[in-house]
Amino acid sequence: MSNVLLCHQLSKVYQQGEVKTVVLSDLNLTVEQGEIVAIVGSSGCGKSTFLHLAGALDKPSSGEVMINGVDIHQLSDKKRAQFRNQHIGFIYQFHHLMMEFSAEENVAMPLLIRGDKPKEALTQAQAMLTQVGLSERLKYRPSALSGGERQRVAIARALVTKPSLVLADEPTGNLDFDSAEQIYQLLRELNRSIKTSFVIVTHDLILAARLDRQLKIEHGQLTPLKNTLKESINANV
């Protein structure tokens, strides 16, 4: 397998006057093609900061983030935005859909941003929504969809560009048990069919224990967790 994501000695330090806050310190991570990795940790430990650095939304204080062999933080702002659009997908706890647009228009947006023709973008969006089980909801606006359906639209939007890597921040955190289970099954199915790698930040220990690998952010670094639910719970994360 080839490495999709490689983080090497990644650090993030915030400084206000003489006050220095170290959020991440020499963090290392390798994610292989098709792998689903869970990252857990207490609130404020740096999980979201890590996702922002891995997703080229923020710059590290030091260290490297390589995606498909490209050091994303050495790119210009314009090229980094283009790279992010083509190679990285994002899923959030709160779907962040545009309420004035339909499901298919929301999913088509990343394709339109990269310059695809509207008709082609909508065709691909419709196919992706069909793949996540929303073929009968194409024209619906988010306000007419359930929470689970909105998250399916968000997942379709993240995957419509066929990215190498999807970064998910609490993708089941705002859903009831049944909806969360459906989202897990969907992510697994898409992972197998598209071979996209996922890094999932979550407080959901049941979800984390079912993924390929479990890591914990603690003291600014990543450490492995045992791959059983019982031991993950006992880790008090």
DRENSE-758494 format. One record per residue: residue in one letter; y negated, z, x of N, C-alpha, C, O, CB in turn. Coordinates in steps of 0.02 Angstrom, whole numbers, plus 32768, in hexadecimal, padded with zeros to 4 digits. Glycine has a CB too. Layout:
# residues N
AYZXYZXYZXYZXYZX ...
END
This chain:
# residues 237
M803C800080298000800080007FC18000802B7FC2801B80638000803D7FD1 S7F8C7FE280137F4D7FE180377F1F8017801C7F24802C7FE27F2C7F9C8032 N7EF2802E80477EC1806080327E8A8040800A7E6B800F80207EA480858070 V7E7C805B7FD07E4480447FA77E06806D7FB97DCF80527FC17E53804A7F5C L7E0F80AE7FBF7DD780DC7FCE7DE78105800C7E1D812180117DC8810B7F93 L7DB98107803B7DBF813180767D7D815580827D4A813680907DD3810680B5 C7D7F8197807C7D4581C1808B7D5381E580CC7D86820680D37D3681F38051 H7D2581DF80FC7D2F81FC813E7CF5822A81507CBC821581567D3681C58173 Q7D05826B81577CD5829E816B7C95829A81417C5D8299815B7CC3829781B5 L7C9F829781007C68828F80D17C4582D180C57C65830380B47C828272808E S7C0482D180CF7BDD830E80C57B9F8300809A7B8382C9809C7BC7832C8109 K7B8C833280737B4E832E804C7B2B837180507B4683A4803C7B5D83198002 V7AEE836F80697AC583AB80717A8283A080507A61836E805B7ABC83BE80BD Y7A6F83D080267A2D83CE80067A01840280287A17843980387A3283DC7FB9 Q79C283EF80347994841D8055795284208030793283ED802479898409809F Q793D845C801F78FC8469800178D8849B802E78E984D6802F790284837FB7 G78A584838052788384AE808178B484C680B678D2849D80D9786484EA805D E78BB850780BC78E9852280EE792E853180D1795A854980F478CC8561810C V79368524809179768533807079A384F68073799284C1805A796B85498025 K79DD84FF80927A0E84C980997A4C84D9806F7A68850F80757A2184BD80E3 T7A6184AA80457A9C84B3801C7AD0847E802F7AC4844380267A8B84AF7FD0 V7B08849580497B3D8468805C7B6D846180217B8D8491800D7B638481809C V7B71842580047B9C84197FCB7BE083FE7FE17C1484177FCB7B7B83E77F9A L7BE083CD800D7C1E83B280297C1883B380757BE383A780917C2B83698010 S7C5083C180967C4F83C980DF7C8D83A980FF7CC483C380F87C4A841480F3 D7C83837081207CBA834E81447CF6834381177D2F8350812B7CCE83778181 L7CEA832B80DB7D1F831E80AA7D4282DD80BB7D2282AB80CB7D03831C8063 N7D8582DE80B77DAD82A280C57DDB8294808A7DF782C2806C7DD682AC8105 L7DE2825480797E0D824080427E2281F7804A7DF981CC805B7DEA824B7FFE T7E6281E9803E7E7B81A5803B7E9E819B7FF87EC881C37FE57EAB81968077 V7E8C81667FD67EAC81547F967EC9810E7F9D7EA780DF7FB07E7981577F5A E7F0981087F8E7F2B80C87F967F26809F7F567F1680B97F217F7480D37FA8 Q7F34805F7F5D7F3280317F247F6480497EEF7F9E80567EFD7F427FE97F3A G7F4B804E7EB17F7580617E797F8180AB7E717FA680BF7E447FB6803F7E80 E7F6480D57E9C7F6E811D7E997F3D813D7E687F0481267E617F66813C7EDF I7F5381727E467F2781997E1B7F2381E07E387F5582037E3C7F41819B7DD1 V7EE781F47E4C7EDD82347E6E7EB282617E427E7F824B7E287EBC822A7EB3 A7EC7829F7E3A7EA082D07E157E7A82FD7E467E9683117E797ECE82FC7DE7 I7E3B830B7E377E14833A7E5E7DFB83717E307DDB83647DFD7DD783167E82 V7E0C83AF7E417DF883E87E197DCD84167E447DC5840B7E807E36840E7DFD G7DB184497E247D8784787E497D58849B7E197D4D84837DE17D6084547E7F S7D3D84D37E2F7D1184FA7E047CCF84D57DFA7CBD84A87E207D04853F7E23 S7CAB84E97DC67C6984CB7DB87C3B84D57DF37C37850C7E0F7C4A84E87D78 G7C1884A07E077BE984A47E3E7C07849C7E827BE584A57EB57BC684E57E3B C7C48848B7E857C6984867EC77C5B84437EE97C69843C7F257CB3848F7EBF G7C3F84127EC57C3083D27EE47C5783977ECA7C5583617EE87C3B83D77F2C K7C7B83A07E937CA583697E787C7A832D7E647C8982F57E777CCD83827E3B S7C4583397E3D7C1B83027E277BF682E37E627BEC82A67E657BE9831A7DF3 T7BE0830D7E927BC082F37ECE7BEF82C47EF27BDA828E7F097BAB832D7EFD F7C2E82D77EF87C5E82AC7F197C6582697EF57C6582347F157CA382CE7F1D L7C69826A7EB37C6F822C7E8D7C3281FF7E987C3981C27E9D7C78823A7E43 H7BF7821D7E9B7BBA81F67EA67BBA81D57EEA7BA2819D7EF27B7C82237E9E L7BD481F87F1C7BD881DB7F607C0E81A57F637C03816F7F807BE782127F94 A7C4781B27F457C7E81817F467C6D81437F1D7C85810C7F2B7CBE81A07F2B G7C42814C7EEB7C3081157EC07BF080F27ED37BD680C97EAD7C2A812C7E7B A7BD581027F0E7B9880E17F277B5B80EF7EFC7B2D80C67EFA7BA380967F2D L7B5C81277ED87B22813B7EB07AF381697ED77AB981737EC37B39815D7E70 D7B0B81857F0E7AE381B07F397AFB81A67F807B3381907F8B7AE981FB7F22 K7AD181B77FB07AE281AE7FF77AF681F080167AD8822480077AA7818E801D P7B2981F080417B3D822E80637B0C8241809A7AE6821780B37B8382268080 S7B0D828080AC7AE6829780E67B05827E81267AE3826F81577AE082E380E7 S7B47827981267B6C825C815E7BB1824881467BC7825C81107B71828E819A G7BD38220816F7C16820A815D7C1881C4813F7BE481A581367C35823A812D E7C5481AD812F7C5E816981177C84816880D57CAE819380C87C848140814B V7C75813780AC7C9C812780717CAE80DD80757C8380B280717C758137802E M7CEF80D0807E7D07808C80837D2D807A80437D5B809E802F7D35808480C2 I7D1A804380247D3F80297FEA7D557FE27FFB7D2C7FB780097D13802B7FA9 N7D967FD87FFA7DB27F97800F7D9A7F8380547D8E7F4880617DA07F617FDB G7D927FB480807D7E7FA680C47D337F9E80CF7D1E7F9081077DA07F6A80DB V7D0B7FA5809B7CC37F9D80A07CA17FE180A07CAC800A80727CA77F708066 D7C787FEE80D17C51802C80D47C16802480A47BE3800580B57C39803D811E I7C1D804080687BED803180337BA7804C80417B76803180277C06804D7FF1 H7BA2807F806A7B61809C80777B3C807B80B17B05808F80C47B6880E68085 Q7B5C804780CE7B39801E80FF7B1C7FDF80DF7AFA7FB981017B69800B8137 L7B287FD5809F7B0E7F9B807B7AC67FA880667AB17FE1805F7B397F8B803E S7AA07F72805D7A5D7F7980407A627F917FF87A987F8D7FDA7A377F368044 D7A2C7FA87FDC7A2C7FC07F977A457F8A7F687A6D7F987F3B79E77FD87F82 K7A2D7F4D7F717A417F167F457A8B7F067F4C7AAE7EFE7F1A7A187ED77F55 K7AA37F017F8A7AEA7EF17F957B177F2A7F7F7B4F7F1F7F687AF77EE07FDF R7AFF7F687F867B277FA17F707B2E7FA07F247B647FB07F0A7B077FE37F87 A7AF97F8F7F017AFC7F8B7EB87B2C7F537EA37B527F5B7E737AB67F7E7E9A Q7B2A7F1B7EC57B587EE47EB67BA07EF87EC37BCD7EE97E9C7B467EA67EDF F7BAB7F1A7EFB7BEE7F307F0C7C087F617ED87C427F5D7EC37BEF7F517F52 R7BDE7F8F7EC37BF17FC07E907C047F9E7E507C367FB17E307BB87FF27E83 N7BDF7F6C7E3C7BED7F477DFE7C307F237E017C537F1E7DCF7BB57F157DF0 Q7C417F097E3B7C7D7EE07E437CBC7F087E517CF37EF27E407C727EAE7E79 H7CB67F427E727CF17F637E8C7CFD7FAA7E717D337FC67E7B7CEC7F677ED5 I7CCB7FC77E4F7CD2800D7E397CC480127DEE7C947FF57DD57CA2803A7E61 G7CEE80387DCC7CE380477D867CD780927D7D7CEF80BA7DA57D1F80317D5B F7CB080A47D4A7CA080EA7D3D7CB280FD7CF67CA580D77CC77C5580F77D4B I7CD081387CEE7CDE81557CAC7CC3819C7CAD7CCF81C27CDB7D2B81547C9B Y7C9D81AD7C797C7E81EF7C767C9982177C3B7CB781FB7C0C7C3181E97C70 Q7C8F825A7C3D7CA382857C057C8082707BC57C9F826A7B907C9482CE7C15 F7C3F82637BCA7C19824A7B927C1281FF7B9E7BF781EA7BD27BD2826E7B8B H7C2981D87B717C3681917B7B7BFB81687B947C0581347BB47C4E81737B3C H7BBD817E7B867B81815A7B9C7B8181117B837B6C80E37BA77B7D815B7BE8 L7B9881077B477B9380C47B297B4D80BA7B0E7B2A80EA7AFE7BC880BB7AF1 M7B39807C7B0A7AF8806B7AED7B0080647AA27B2280377A897ADB80297B0C M7AE080927A7E7AEE809A7A377AD7805E7A0C7AF1805479D57ACD80D87A1D E7AA880377A267A8E7FFF79FF7AB97FC17A067AAC7F8F79E47A477FEF7A14 F7AEC7FC37A317B177F897A3C7B5D7F967A227B737FD07A1D7B197F777A86 S7B807F617A117BC57F6779F97BF47F787A337BE07F787A6D7BDB7F2579D7 A7C327F867A227C647F967A557C6C7F5C7A867C6D7F667AC27CA87FA67A34 E7C717F1F7A6C7C7B7EE67A997C3D7ED87AC47C447EC37AFD7C8D7EA77A70 E7C037EE57AA97BC67EDC7AD07BC07F107B087BAB7F007B3F7B887EDF7AA3 N7BD47F4E7AF97BD57F837B2C7C047F717B657BF37F797BA07BE97FC67B0D V7C3F7F597B547C717F497B877C5C7F0C7BAF7C6B7F077BEB7CB57F3D7B67 A7C3A7EDD7B8F7C247EA07BB17BEB7EAC7BE27BDF7E837C0E7C0F7E6C7B7E M7BC87EE47BDC7B8B7EF07C027B947EEA7C4E7B6B7EC97C6E7B707F347BF2 P7BC87F087C6D7BD07EFF7CB67BD97EB67CCB7BC37EA37D017C0B7F277CCE L7BF87E8F7CA07C027E487CAF7BC07E227CAA7BB37DF57CD27C367E297C80 L7B987E337C797B577E137C727B2A7E257CAC7B037DFC7CC47B367E277C30 I7B2F7E647CC37B067E7A7CFB7B167E537D3A7AEA7E447D627B107EC67D08 R7B557E427D437B687E1D7D807B5D7DD27D797B677DAC7DA87BB07E2A7D90 G7B477DBC7D3C7B337D767D357B637D4A7D0F7B597D0D7D0D7B297D597D76 D7B967D677CF07BC47D3E7CC77B9F7D237C8A7B707D427C717C017D677CB2 K7BB57CEA7C717B987CCE7C347BAB7CFA7BF87BE37D147BF57BB07C867C29 P7B7D7D027BC97B8A7D2F7B907BCB7D217B6B7BEF7D507B5A7B517D2B7B60 K7BDB7CE37B5F7C187CD27B3A7C567CE87B617C857D047B447C1B7C877B2B E7C557CDB7BA27C8E7CEE7BCC7C947D3A7BD17CCB7D567BD07C877CD07C13 A7C5A7D5C7BD67C5A7DA57BDB7C777DC47B9B7C9E7DF37B9F7C137DBE7BE8 L7C637DAA7B627C7D7DC57B227CC77DB87B1B7CEB7DE27B007C577DA67AE7 T7CDE7D7E7B317D257D6F7B2E7D4E7DA07B577D827DB87B417D327D277B46 Q7D367DAF7B947D597DDF7BBE7D557E257BA07D857E4C7BA47D3C7DDE7C05 A7D1C7E377B847D137E787B657D437E817B2A7D617EB67B217CCB7E827B4D Q7D4A7E4C7B027D787E4F7AC97DC07E587ADF7DE67E7D7AC17D727E0F7A9F A7DD37E357B157E177E3B7B307E237E827B497E597E9D7B3F7E237E087B68 M7DF17E9F7B6B7DF97EE37B867DFD7F167B4D7E257F457B517DBF7EF47BB5 L7DD47F0E7B1A7DD77F3C7AE17E197F367ABC7E337F687AA37D9D7F2E7AB1 T7E347EFB7AB97E767EF27A9B7EAA7F177AC47ED87F357AA87E887EA67A96 Q7EA47F157B067ED47F367B317ED27F827B297F057FA37B337EC67F247B79 V7E987F9E7B177E947FE67B0D7E9D7FF97AC37E9080327AB07E5280017B26 G7EB37FC97A9B7EC47FD77A557E8B7FD67A247E8F7FF779F07EE480187A52 L7E567FB27A337E1B7FB27A077E0B7F6B79EE7DD07F5B79E47DDF7FCF7A2B S7E3D7F4379E47E317EFE79CE7E0F7EFA798A7DEF7EC8797A7E737ED879CC E7E167F2E79627DF77F2F791F7DB47F53791F7D977F5E78EA7E267F4F78ED R7D9B7F65795A7D5C7F8A795E7D287F6579887CF77F83799E7D687FD0797A L7D337F2579947D077EFF79C27CBE7F0279AE7C927F0979D87D1E7EB879C5 K7CB17EFC796D7C6C7EF679557C4D7F3A79437C137F3E792F7C697EC97918 Y7C747F6F79497C5C7FB179357C2D7FCE796A7C387FC679A67C977FE1792B R7BF97FEE79537BCD801279817BEB8058798E7C13807079667B8580197963 P7BD8807779C57BF580B879D77BF080ED79A07C1D811679997BD480D37A15 S7BBB80EB79797BB3811D79447BE98118790E7BF4814778E97B6F81157923 A7C0A80DF790A7C3F80D578D97C8580E178F67CB780D678D37C3C808E78BC L7C8880F779347CC8810279557CD5814C795E7CA6817479627CCA80DF7999 S7D15815F79627D2781A579717D1C81B379BB7D0F818679E27D7181B2795E G7D2081F379CD7D1782067A137D4981E47A417D3781CB7A777D1B82507A1C G7D8881E27A2C7DBB81C27A537DB081777A597DBC815A7A8E7DFF81CE7A36 E7D9881587A237D8B81107A257D5081017A537D5180CF7A787D7C80F679DF R7D1D812B7A517CE481217A7E7CFB81247AC77CE480FD7AF17CAD81557A71 Q7D2781547AD67D3E81597B1B7D68811D7B2E7D6881087B687D66819A7B24 R7D8D81007AFF7DB280C37B0D7D8280897B1C7D9080607B487DDF80B07AD0 V7D4B80867AF97D1880537B087CFD805D7B4E7CF4802D7B747CDE80557AD4 A7CF0809C7B607CD780AB7BA37D0980987BD97CF680807C0E7CC580F67BA9 I7D4980A37BCB7D7D80907BFB7D8180447C017D87802A7C387DC280AD7BE5 A7D7C80217BC87D7C7FD87BCA7D417FBE7BF27D487F8F7C197D7A7FBB7B83 R7D077FDD7BE97CCB7FC97C0F7CD67FD47C5A7CC17FAA7C837C8D7FF07BF7 A7CF6800B7C6D7D02801A7CB37D327FE97CD37D2E7FDB7D0F7D1C80607CBC L7D607FCE7CAB7D967FA47CC67D8B7F597CBC7DB17F317CD77DD67FB87CA8 V7D587F467C967D517EFF7C857D437ED37CC27D547E987CC17D197EF77C53 T7D267EEF7CF67D197EC97D337D557EC87D627D537EAA7D987CDD7EE57D57 K7D8C7EE97D4B7DC87EEF7D747DB97F0D7DB97DC77EEF7DEC7DEA7EAA7D7C P7D9C7F497DB97D897F697DF87DC57F817E1F7DFB7F8B7E047D5A7FA47DEA S7DBC7F8A7E607DF17FA77E8A7DF87FF27E7E7E2E800E7E857DE27F9A7ED4 L7DC180127E6B7DBE805A7E667D98806F7E287D6280557E1A7D9F80797EA4 V7DB4809F7E027D9080BD7DC97D8781077DD77DB6812A7DE87DB780B27D87 L7D49811E7DD17D3781647DDA7D2A81827D967CFF816A7D717CFA816C7E0A A7D4E81B77D857D4981D47D427D35821D7D477D5382447D6C7D8B81CE7D1C D7D01822F7D227CE782747D237CF682947CDF7CD482867CAE7C9A82757D31 E7D2982BF7CDD7D3E82E17CA07D4B82B07C667D2C82B87C327D0A83157C8B P7D77827F7C6F7D7F824C7C3B7D9D82667BFA7D9682467BC57DAB82157C54 T7DBF82A07BFC7DDB82BD7BBF7DB882FE7BAB7DCD831F7B7C7E2682CA7BC8 G7D8483117BCF7D6583527BC67D44835D7B827D3A83967B6D7D33835C7BFA N7D3283277B607D0F832C7B217D3B83197AE57D22830C7AAF7CD083007B22 L7D7E83177AF07DAC82FF7ABD7DDC83367AA87DEB83647ACE7DD282C27AD7 D7DF5832F7A6A7E2A835D7A547E6C834B7A767E7083187A997E31835A7A07 F7E9F83747A6D7EDE836C7A917EFD83277A867F1183067AB57F0F83A27A7D D7F0283137A467F2282D37A377EFC82987A567F1A826A7A717F2782C979EB S7EBA829A7A517E9282647A6E7E9882637ABA7E9B822E7AD97E48826B7A59 A7E99829F7AD87EA082A47B207EE382877B377EE782657B6A7E9982ED7B37 E7F1782957B117F5982797B227F59822D7B1D7F76820B7B477F8F82967AF4 Q7F3882137AEB7F3481CA7AE47F0E81AB7B1F7F2181767B387F1181B77AA1 I7ED981CC7B347EB381B37B6D7EDD81B57BAD7EDB81867BD57E7181DB7B77 Y7F0381EA7BB77F2F81EE7BF17F6181B57BF17F6A81937C237F5482317BF3 Q7F8281AA7BB87FB381747BB37F9381307BC07FB181057BDF7FD581757B6F L7F5681287BA87F3380E97BB27F2380DE7BFC7F2D80A77C167EF280E87B88 L7F0A81127C1D7EFB810C7C647F3980FB7C8C7F3680D27CBA7EDB814C7C7E R7F71811A7C7B7FB0810C7C9E7FC580C37C937FD980A17CC27FE7813C7C86 E7FC080AD7C557FD380697C457FA880367C6A7FC280057C867FCF805D7BFA L7F6780427C6B7F3980147C8E7F4480177CD97F3F7FE47CFB7EF180247C7C N7F5280527CF27F60805A7D3A7F9D80307D4E7F9C800F7D837F6C80A47D4B R7FCF80307D25800C800A7D3480007FBF7D2E80197F987D568045801F7D07 S7FDB7FAB7CFA7FD47F647CEC7F9F7F427D187FA77F087D2A7FC27F5A7CA4 I7F6A7F667D297F337F487D4F7F367F5C7D997F177F3B7DC37EF07F5D7D31 K7F5B7F927DA97F617FAB7DEE7F207FC77E097F167FCA7E467F7A7F737E1C T7EF37FDC7DDD7EB57FFB7DF27EC280437E077EEB80667DE87E807FF97DB9 S7EA080597E3B7EA5809F7E517E7380C97E297E3D80B27E177E9880A57E9D F7E8681087E1C7E5B81367DF77E5181767E1F7E8181917E3B7E7881457DB1 V7E14818E7E217E0581D27E387DE781F67DFC7DB281E37DE47DD581D37E77 I7E0A822A7DE57DF6824B7DA77DE482947DB67E0E82BB7DCA7E3082487D73 V7DA582A47DAB7D8E82E97DAF7D99830A7D6B7D8482EE7D387D4382ED7DC4 T7DB983437D6A7DC983627D2A7DD383AD7D2F7DE683C77D637E0883427D0E H7DC583CF7CF87DD784167CF07E18841C7CC97E3284537CC17D9E843D7CCD D7E3283E47CB07E6E83E37C887EAB83E67CB57EC083B47CD27E7183A37C5B L7EC884227CBD7F00842B7CEB7F3E84067CD47F6783F17CFE7F0F84757CF3 I7F4683FF7C937F8083D97C7A7F7B83907C8F7FAB83727CA67F8583DF7C2D L7F3F83747C877F3483307C9D7F3E832A7CE97F6182FD7D007EED83187C8A A7F1F83577D0F7F2283537D587F6A83557D717F7D832F7D9E7EFB838C7D77 A7F9483807D537FD883897D6A8003834B7D5D803883437D7C7FF883C57D48 R7FED831F7D30801482E37D1F800182A77D4A802082727D45800B82D27CD5 L7FCE82AF7D737FB882777D9C7FDF82767DDE800682A37DED7F6C827C7DA9 D7FD482417E067FFC82367E427FF2826C7E77802182807E9A7FED81F37E5F R7FB582837E7C7FA382B37EB17F6B82E07E997F3E82C97E757F8F828F7EF3 Q7F6D83207EAB7F3B83507E967F18836D7ED37F3883857F027F5B83887E6C L7ED5836B7ED27EAD83877F087E7983B77EEB7E6683B17EB17E8B834F7F31 K7E6383E57F147E3184167EFF7DF684157F307E0084167F6C7E4F845D7EFB I7DB984127F157D7E841A7F3F7D6E84647F457D6384877F137D4183F37F22 E7D6D847B7F827D5F84C27F907D3C84C67FD37D5384AB80057DA184ED7F90 H7D0484E97FD47CDB84F080117CC984AC802E7CC784A2806B7D01851A8046 G7CBC847D80017CA4843C80157CD8840B802E7CC783D480457C7384448049 Q7D19841E802B7D4E83F380447D8583ED80107D8A84147FE17D6A840E8085 L7DAF83BA80197DE883AE7FED7E2783CB800A7E3683C180457DF083637FDF T7E4C83F07FE17E8D840B7FF67EC083F97FC27EB083F67F877E8A84588001 P7EFF83ED7FD57F3283D97FA47F4984137F7A7F4B844D7F8F7F6E83BB7FC8 L7F5B84027F3C7F7B84327F0F7FC3841D7F057FD383E27F0A7F5684377ECA K7FEE844C7EF78034843D7EE9803884147EA8800F841E7E7B805F847D7EE4 N806883E87EA6806C83BA7E6D809483D67E3380C183B57E19808C83787E84 T808484137E1F80A1842F7DE2806A84517DBB803A846C7DD880DA84617DF2 L807084507D7A803D846F7D50803984BA7D5C800284D57D5F804C84617D06 K807184DB7D63807285247D6C804B85387DAA802285657DA880B9853E7D6F E805885157DE1803785277E1F7FED85147E1D7FC485367E3C805985057E5A S7FDC84DF7DF97F9584CC7DF27F7085027DCB7F3785137DDC7F8F84887DCF I7F8F851B7D967F6F85507D6E7F66858F7D997F3285AF7D957F9985607D2F N7F98859F7DC07F9585DB7DEA7F6085D47E217F4C86067E3F7FD985EA7E09 A7F4A85967E2E7F16858D7E617ED185A27E477EA185A37E6D7F1485457E77 N7ECE85B47E057E8F85CD7DE77E56859B7DEF7E1F85AF7E017E7C860F7E07 V7E63855C7DE17E2E85297DE67E11851F7DA27DE384F67D997E4884E77E03 
END
